[in-house]
Amino acid sequence: APMKDVADNLVRQLIAKGYDGYMARAEVKGQTYYRVRVGPFAAREEAESARQSLARHEDYWDAYLTGD
């Protein structure tokens, strides 16, 4: 499946589980990537709590925090 479809499916799954999921398109070295994001959060602590929940309950072990 095209990467955009994979990202769309992940966003839908996250939203269904109560996360504020969305997709962000990015160009990196001439290639298009579709990043799946959750947020925004008012505080870093809230974001970290959600990251831990994603890792523990949804198997998104490589989830990380970003400030943009």
C-alpha positions, -999 to +999 in steps of 0.1 A: +000+000+000+012+035-006+028+051+024+001+078+026-025+050+030-005+033+057-003+066+076-040+073+071-048+039+086-026+045+116-042+079+122-077+064+121-066+036+145-052+062+169-083+084+168-105+054+174-085+047+206-089+083+218-056+098+207-054+132+189-038+116+158-030+134+126-007+131+096+020+156+086+036+155+052+074+161+051+100+165+023+134+151+033+162+151+008+137+151-021+116+122-007+081+126+007+073+111+041+040+109+059+045+113+096+019+102+121+016+125+150-004+128+183-010+161+199-006+189+206-001+188+243-001+218+268+029+204+287+059+182+280+048+159+309+014+153+291+032+144+259+056+121+277+027+103+294+010+098+260+043+085+245+046+060+273+010+049+268+016+045+231+047+024+237+031+003+264-004-003+250-001+002+213+034-011+206+047+022+192+081+016+208+099+042+186+074+070+194+093+102+203+086+138+214+091+167+191+087+204+197+074+216+163 
